[in-house]
Amino acid sequence: MSIRFASAASAVALIACFATPAFAGETQAALAGPADETEIAVTEADQAAVALRAIEPIDLATATGQDEESAITLSGSATLTSDYRFRGVSQSDEGMAIQGGFTLSHSSGFYVGTWGSNLSGWGTFGGANMELDIYAGYKLPVGEGTLDLGGTWYMYPSGADETDFAELYAKLSGSVGPIGLTAGVAYAPKQEALGNAFPVGGPPNPGDKEDNLYLSGDATYGVSGAPITLKAHIGYSDGNPGLGPNGTSVAPTGTYLDWLIGADIVPISGLTLSVAYVDTDITEAEANLIRPNFATLAGDSISDATVVFSVTASF
């Protein structure tokens, strides 16, 4: 159900710090001498050593303007969920899904990554049983918040080409006291994958191209003294009211709302247990207009209220 940005692979680490080593113990001994009145002869070589030791070791990382942390970082995650909900609608026939991805980020704010999940039901997805997303974007500070601009290419490997589509997004996030807030907009320009190929109550319209708009708001609250974060989401879809060229649609009833309330629990670092109540305002009458596609294989609604459980391992 959420805007997926989601993120799995191996780590990259690039930049190390160096320091000039201390001089050898022989010079230390030559300068130490016994604590008596005996005159000690100091050679020119000893004087040179004294001068060199008076110079602080050079920190090459500082001298070259490099930070100790690498400019490039890799993060990723793997999730097992009881139901894959995208904007409130099940993409896995209300069954379990395995998901994973990774993101490569640069200290400048640029990032690129990929995310995937298994699919089932809900039309044919062009014959695919997997969704694979490729995304890239740029994050920059705006006042006390962060603006995230990017795009996602939704692909369905082994499926029909006209099922794939691209979407641009912008998200502004910040905090008000202990509450984190995010406002988002995602816009998919006119594409055949979003077209009204099978209008409700009308003849087929192959090759039609439509666009799609999605507005969202998210809030989080970390419980003080506990590894628990409460979360809430609301989204609004506005797009193709019928079925696309392969029997699916990003906005199956044209316009609708989806929402979520839930909690994330982090018992140990890198492990998150999640529970969420997910629902939409799609009515049975609206769903009936695009059945049997818009239903599970058993004929049940794929947009009604449900509780989703998931466990995520991340690095």
C-alpha positions as CSV (number, residue, x, y, z in Angstrom):
1,M,0.0,0.0,0.0
2,S,2.6,2.7,0.4
3,I,4.5,4.6,-2.1
4,R,7.3,2.2,-2.6
5,F,10.3,3.3,-2.3
6,A,11.2,1.5,-1.1
7,S,15.1,-1.1,-1.3
8,A,19.1,-6.1,-1.3
9,A,22.8,-6.8,-2.4
10,S,26.4,-6.4,-1.2
11,A,28.2,-3.4,0.4
12,V,30.5,-0.8,-1.1
13,A,33.1,1.1,1.0
14,L,35.7,3.4,-0.6
15,I,37.8,6.0,1.4
16,A,40.3,5.3,4.2
17,C,42.1,7.7,6.5
18,F,45.9,7.8,6.7
19,A,48.3,9.4,9.2
20,T,52.1,10.0,9.2
21,P,53.7,7.4,11.4
22,A,55.7,8.3,14.5
23,F,59.5,8.4,14.1
24,A,61.6,5.4,15.1
25,G,62.7,4.6,18.7
26,E,66.3,5.3,17.9
27,T,65.7,9.1,17.7
28,Q,63.7,8.9,20.9
29,A,66.7,7.4,22.8
30,A,69.2,9.9,21.4
31,L,67.1,12.7,22.7
32,A,66.3,11.2,26.1
33,G,69.9,11.2,27.7
34,P,70.7,10.6,31.4
35,A,69.6,13.2,34.0
36,D,73.1,14.4,35.1
37,E,75.6,17.1,34.3
38,T,77.4,15.2,31.6
39,E,77.5,17.2,28.3
40,I,75.8,15.4,25.4
41,A,77.0,15.9,21.9
42,V,74.2,16.7,19.5
43,T,74.9,15.9,15.9
44,E,73.4,17.7,12.9
45,A,71.3,14.5,12.2
46,D,69.9,14.8,15.7
47,Q,69.0,18.4,15.2
48,A,67.2,17.5,12.0
49,A,65.3,14.8,13.8
50,V,64.2,17.2,16.6
51,A,62.9,19.6,13.9
52,L,60.9,16.9,12.2
53,R,59.4,15.6,15.4
54,A,58.2,19.1,16.2
55,I,55.9,18.9,13.2
56,E,52.5,17.4,13.9
57,P,51.6,14.2,11.9
58,I,49.7,15.1,8.7
59,D,46.1,13.9,8.4
60,L,45.8,13.2,4.7
61,A,42.0,12.9,4.9
62,T,41.9,16.5,6.3
63,A,44.6,17.8,4.0
64,T,42.7,16.5,0.9
65,G,39.3,17.6,2.1
66,Q,38.0,14.0,2.5
67,D,35.7,12.9,5.3
68,E,36.3,9.7,7.2
69,E,33.0,8.4,6.0
70,S,32.7,7.0,2.5
71,A,31.0,9.3,0.0
72,I,29.0,6.3,-1.3
73,T,26.9,4.0,0.8
74,L,24.8,0.9,0.1
75,S,21.7,0.0,2.0
76,G,19.2,-2.8,1.4
77,S,16.4,-4.8,2.9
78,A,14.4,-8.1,2.5
79,T,10.8,-8.4,3.6
80,L,8.3,-11.2,4.1
81,T,4.8,-9.8,4.2
82,S,1.3,-11.4,4.6
83,D,-0.1,-9.3,1.6
84,Y,1.5,-7.0,-0.9
85,R,-0.7,-3.9,-0.9
86,F,0.0,-1.2,-3.4
87,R,-2.0,2.0,-2.7
88,G,-4.5,-0.1,-0.8
89,V,-5.0,-2.8,-3.5
90,S,-3.6,-6.3,-3.2
91,Q,-1.0,-7.3,-5.8
92,S,-0.5,-10.8,-4.5
93,D,-4.1,-12.2,-4.5
94,E,-4.2,-11.4,-0.8
95,G,-1.4,-14.0,-0.3
96,M,2.1,-13.7,1.1
97,A,4.9,-12.0,-0.8
98,I,8.7,-11.9,-0.6
99,Q,10.3,-8.5,-1.4
100,G,13.7,-7.0,-1.4
101,G,15.9,-4.2,-2.8
102,F,18.9,-2.0,-2.3
103,T,19.8,1.6,-2.7
104,L,23.2,3.1,-3.7
105,S,23.5,6.7,-2.3
106,H,26.1,9.4,-2.7
107,S,26.8,12.1,-0.1
108,S,25.8,14.7,-2.7
109,G,22.2,13.5,-2.3
110,F,21.9,11.5,-5.5
111,Y,20.7,7.9,-5.2
112,V,19.8,5.0,-7.4
113,G,18.2,1.6,-6.5
114,T,16.0,-1.3,-7.3
115,W,13.1,-3.1,-5.6
116,G,11.2,-6.3,-6.4
117,S,8.2,-8.4,-5.3
118,N,6.4,-11.5,-6.4
119,L,2.8,-11.0,-7.8
120,S,-0.4,-13.0,-8.2
121,G,-3.9,-12.5,-9.4
122,W,-5.3,-8.9,-10.2
123,G,-5.5,-9.4,-14.0
124,T,-2.5,-10.8,-15.6
125,F,0.2,-8.1,-15.2
126,G,1.0,-8.8,-18.8
127,G,1.8,-12.4,-18.0
128,A,4.4,-11.6,-15.3
129,N,4.6,-13.0,-11.8
130,M,7.1,-10.4,-10.6
131,E,7.4,-6.7,-10.3
132,L,10.8,-5.0,-10.6
133,D,11.2,-1.3,-10.0
134,I,14.2,0.8,-10.9
135,Y,14.4,4.2,-9.3
136,A,16.7,7.2,-9.1
137,G,16.5,10.6,-7.4
138,Y,18.1,13.4,-5.5
139,K,17.6,14.6,-2.0
140,L,18.3,18.2,-0.9
141,P,17.7,20.2,2.3
142,V,14.9,22.7,2.2
143,G,14.7,24.8,5.3
144,E,14.3,22.3,8.2
145,G,13.1,19.6,5.9
146,T,14.2,17.4,3.0
147,L,13.0,17.5,-0.6
148,D,13.2,14.2,-2.5
149,L,12.8,14.3,-6.3
150,G,13.0,11.3,-8.5
151,G,11.4,8.8,-10.8
152,T,10.4,5.1,-10.8
153,W,10.2,2.7,-13.7
154,Y,7.8,-0.1,-12.9
155,M,8.6,-3.3,-14.8
156,Y,7.0,-6.7,-15.1
157,P,9.7,-9.1,-16.3
158,S,8.5,-11.7,-18.8
159,G,5.2,-9.8,-19.1
160,A,3.9,-7.7,-22.0
161,D,5.9,-4.6,-22.8
162,E,2.9,-2.3,-22.6
163,T,2.5,-3.2,-18.9
164,D,5.6,-1.3,-17.9
165,F,5.3,2.4,-17.0
166,A,7.2,5.3,-15.6
167,E,6.3,7.7,-12.8
168,L,7.8,10.9,-11.4
169,Y,7.6,11.8,-7.7
170,A,8.4,14.5,-5.2
171,K,8.3,14.2,-1.4
172,L,8.8,16.9,1.2
173,S,9.6,15.6,4.7
174,G,10.3,17.2,8.0
175,S,9.2,17.1,11.7
176,V,7.0,18.9,14.1
177,G,8.3,18.1,17.6
178,P,8.3,14.3,17.9
179,I,6.1,13.8,14.8
180,G,7.6,13.1,11.4
181,L,5.6,14.3,8.4
182,T,5.9,13.6,4.7
183,A,3.8,15.0,1.8
184,G,4.1,13.4,-1.6
185,V,3.0,13.7,-5.2
186,A,3.5,11.0,-7.9
187,Y,2.6,11.7,-11.5
188,A,2.8,9.2,-14.3
189,P,2.5,10.9,-17.8
190,K,0.3,9.5,-20.5
191,Q,1.3,6.0,-21.3
192,E,-0.3,2.9,-22.9
193,A,0.1,0.9,-19.7
194,L,-2.2,3.3,-18.0
195,G,-4.6,3.6,-20.9
196,N,-8.3,2.8,-20.7
197,A,-8.1,-0.2,-23.1
198,F,-11.2,-1.7,-21.7
199,P,-13.6,1.1,-20.6
200,V,-16.4,0.2,-18.2
201,G,-19.6,-0.3,-20.2
202,G,-17.9,0.6,-23.5
203,P,-16.1,-1.2,-26.4
204,P,-12.4,-1.9,-26.2
205,N,-10.1,1.0,-26.9
206,P,-6.7,-0.5,-27.7
207,G,-3.7,1.9,-27.8
208,D,-5.4,4.4,-25.5
209,K,-3.0,6.4,-23.3
210,E,-3.8,7.9,-19.9
211,D,-1.9,9.6,-17.1
212,N,-2.2,9.0,-13.3
213,L,-1.9,11.2,-10.2
214,Y,-1.3,10.1,-6.7
215,L,-1.2,12.4,-3.6
216,S,-0.1,11.1,-0.2
217,G,0.5,12.1,3.3
218,D,2.4,10.2,6.0
219,A,3.0,10.7,9.7
220,T,5.2,8.8,12.2
221,Y,5.6,9.1,16.0
222,G,8.4,7.4,17.9
223,V,7.3,6.2,21.3
224,S,9.7,7.6,23.9
225,G,11.7,4.9,25.7
226,A,10.4,2.1,23.4
227,P,11.6,0.7,20.0
228,I,8.2,1.4,18.6
229,T,7.1,3.8,15.9
230,L,3.5,4.5,15.2
231,K,2.6,5.4,11.6
232,A,-0.3,6.6,9.5
233,H,-0.8,7.1,5.7
234,I,-3.5,8.5,3.4
235,G,-3.4,8.5,-0.4
236,Y,-5.6,9.8,-3.2
237,S,-5.5,8.2,-6.7
238,D,-6.8,9.9,-9.9
239,G,-6.5,8.0,-13.2
240,N,-7.8,5.5,-15.6
241,P,-11.3,4.3,-14.4
242,G,-11.3,1.1,-16.5
243,L,-8.7,-1.7,-17.2
244,G,-5.4,-1.3,-19.0
245,P,-4.2,-3.3,-21.9
246,N,-3.4,-6.3,-19.7
247,G,-6.4,-6.2,-17.3
248,T,-4.9,-4.1,-14.5
249,S,-4.9,-0.4,-13.5
250,V,-3.0,1.9,-11.2
251,A,-6.3,3.6,-10.3
252,P,-8.9,0.8,-10.9
253,T,-12.0,2.9,-10.2
254,G,-10.7,6.2,-11.5
255,T,-10.5,8.1,-8.2
256,Y,-10.4,6.6,-4.7
257,L,-8.8,7.0,-1.3
258,D,-6.5,4.5,0.6
259,W,-5.3,4.7,4.1
260,L,-3.2,2.9,6.7
261,I,-2.5,3.0,10.4
262,G,0.0,0.7,12.1
263,A,3.2,0.3,14.0
264,D,6.8,-0.7,13.5
265,I,8.8,-2.5,16.2
266,V,12.6,-2.8,16.1
267,P,13.6,-5.5,18.7
268,I,17.2,-5.5,17.5
269,S,19.1,-3.3,15.1
270,G,18.4,-4.3,11.5
271,L,15.2,-6.1,12.2
272,T,11.7,-4.5,12.0
273,L,8.4,-6.2,12.8
274,S,5.4,-4.3,11.3
275,V,1.6,-4.5,11.6
276,A,-0.8,-2.3,9.7
277,Y,-4.5,-1.9,9.1
278,V,-5.1,-1.1,5.4
279,D,-8.3,-0.1,3.7
280,T,-9.8,1.9,0.7
281,D,-13.1,3.6,0.0
282,I,-13.7,1.4,-3.1
283,T,-17.2,0.1,-2.9
284,E,-18.4,-3.4,-3.8
285,A,-20.5,-1.8,-6.6
286,E,-17.4,-0.1,-8.1
287,A,-15.3,-3.3,-7.8
288,N,-18.0,-5.4,-9.5
289,L,-17.7,-3.3,-12.6
290,I,-14.2,-4.6,-13.3
291,R,-14.5,-8.1,-12.0
292,P,-13.4,-10.9,-12.4
293,N,-10.1,-9.1,-12.8
294,F,-10.5,-7.0,-9.7
295,A,-10.8,-9.9,-7.3
296,T,-8.9,-12.8,-5.8
297,L,-9.0,-16.1,-7.7
298,A,-11.6,-17.1,-5.1
299,G,-13.7,-14.1,-6.1
300,D,-13.1,-12.0,-3.0
301,S,-12.4,-8.2,-3.0
302,I,-8.7,-7.2,-3.2
303,S,-9.4,-3.7,-1.9
304,D,-11.3,-4.3,1.3
305,A,-10.0,-3.8,4.8
306,T,-7.2,-6.1,6.0
307,V,-4.4,-6.4,8.5
308,V,-1.0,-6.8,7.0
309,F,1.9,-8.3,9.0
310,S,5.5,-8.2,7.8
311,V,9.1,-8.7,9.0
312,T,12.0,-6.8,7.4
313,A,15.8,-7.4,7.7
314,S,17.8,-4.4,6.6
315,F,21.4,-3.2,6.5
